[in-house]
Amino acid sequence: MTLTRTTCPYCGVGCGVLAGADGTIQGDPKHPANFGRLCSKGSALGETIDLSGRLLSPKVDGQTTDWDTALDRVARAFSDAIAEHGPDSVAFYVSGQILTEDYYVANKLMKGYIGSANIDTNSRLCMASSVAGHKRAFGTDTVPGTYEDLEEADLIVLVGSNLAWCHPVLHQRIAAAKAARPEMRVINVDPRRTATTDLADVHLRILPDGDAALFNGLLAHLDSTGAVDRAYVDAHVNGFDAALAQAQAEDPTASGLSAEDLAAFYAEWTGTQKVVTVYSQGVNQSSCGTDKVNAILNCHLATGRIGTPGCGPFSVTGQPNAMGGREVGGLANMLANHLDLENADHRACVQTAWDSPTMADHAGLKAVDLFQACADGRIKALWVMSTNPAVSLPDSDGVAAAIAKVPFVAVTDIMENTDTGDLAHVLLPAAGWGEKDGTVTNSERRISRQRAFLPVPGDARPDWKIICDVAARMGWADAFDFETPEAVFAEYVALSKAAEPFARDLDLSVFEGVDYAGLEPTQWPANDRRFFADGAFYHADGKAKMLPVVAPQPRNQGLRLNTGRNRDQWHTMTRTGKAPRLGAHLAEPYLEVHPDDAARAEVTVGDLVRVSSGRGDAILRVLVTDRVAPGQPFAPMHWTRQLTSRSTVNSLVTSTVDPISGQPALKGAGVVIERFTAA
Ligand code: SF4
């Protein structure tokens, strides 16, 4: 059996996979993300590639049809809406699952040809606060870390990150490094005790959103103990005094930690030069997520612990191509190559490169706002690509109702029946993992190839091709006459050359004229340069910026629902739900409840409870465990309405977002629980 070198389609670690058409799956020993390792999800990929449930032909109004009919309908609906109501009356909602080439053409169509920036992505749900925090601190959205930094660090602080379940191979790399170098220390900052905590030397059980107070306190401690690198700050950082003054005004015990635990943590962080602070959804998915990111970045900037091996802040991305989407401007407030949509010079640069007739000149609707615009009638035509917002967004019942109100909805997906696809007027069958070619970028900015090793089933087509086919029917055939994903990638690389005066470090010159078919996993910036090693940042004066962060006050709101992921499932289980061994880990929707809360609700292990929030209610099986703190039950978000015939967990969550990033606060819904007895 010939095995094809490709990349895992699940998390942002971006592991290399050797895959065969007979379902053989092996870790790629040569891939620098995983060196042959795979986690449970990656290992089971071979069990998910059958065609059961697949959408194999286009459908219009529920009837199977041919591509011309379906594409004509989509193009006409979008053209008519734009002609009648203007470009901002239409929207695309895309996904960190699609490949960079798909993302690129979708952005080009919406921003450069339709002339709106109403294209946002489910990556808004996973890393938008990090993007905004990076831009505020560094002047660009730059993730400075590498996986090797984690292995070289003497202290790893994992904040709001269940790496063991959500980035398992990265967790394995840390575990191996710690086994080889027992003096390496790991501190886990999390309101929950998770599988990740098992690896940690210390668990700091903060209150929800207590991380802002924790890191503000660290900044004040660094100053009071003379640990601030004054020379570094003077040369390379603005905003120190204001950030410090605010930090000094805060009470670090608002984090929920005792004075003793705080003192020990601060002493260890201060006394260790090689510190990497890894953070993920516990930081990002919050109404103050961007501030929490900046509270972490402040401490690294104040000590110059950034830009050197084994050092720095490191935001790990959730999805396989969240980073690739960022690179090609996949968010409603960005342009390709990390250019700024609201900067006239940047817009002119991209418009010239695209030779486009128009250009969006203001930010589009971010995810939550986009579906609110569907609800209130502003969006007349919506195209959802390879994601399931009727399950994954907060207030997901409200989102489903909003989609149902849109006069025209197209959905591209690999599956015939999804909660979102069931609301579509036109269903477009997408080629899936293993059936199409393109590139993805992982959490450490490494661009890898996804390669086809299976025939494309039925009438399915790759996303980039479907988008180009619609663009051609809307009158822009010449600008979208790409024959291959390689041609799309070449245009993206060429655009990066044009953008060089504005984005010098998104340097893709290493990809010029590259052998796309044989492309090896390659990190940017090119030539092994390390971001910020020279102390040069991207604000106009070349300096970084520290931000004053006001820590939120601890809230007492009864039960506060924390949502997240299971080890063996991915998003809404479209693929992982097919593998019996993955289902065996945690087989049904559940709620982890502290014994005190279980006693108060008079429920015990195995009981069913109704979890209600005033927006929806979900029926979940009770797990009683002290892994969660009192008042902080936890539920995974994977199960759909189709699987349970009930509301989804995310239907319980409000649409509250971080005001800067627009990222939803998916971890803080006020809920009540009561025993449920089936009628
Ligand atoms: Fe796939 Fe992530 Fe597991 Fe690697 S760690 S095999 S990328 S799910």
Residues whose N, C-alpha, C, O or C-beta is under 5 A from the ligand:
A	BS01	SF4	C8 Y10 C11 V13 G14 C15 L38 C39 K41 G42 H167 P168 V169
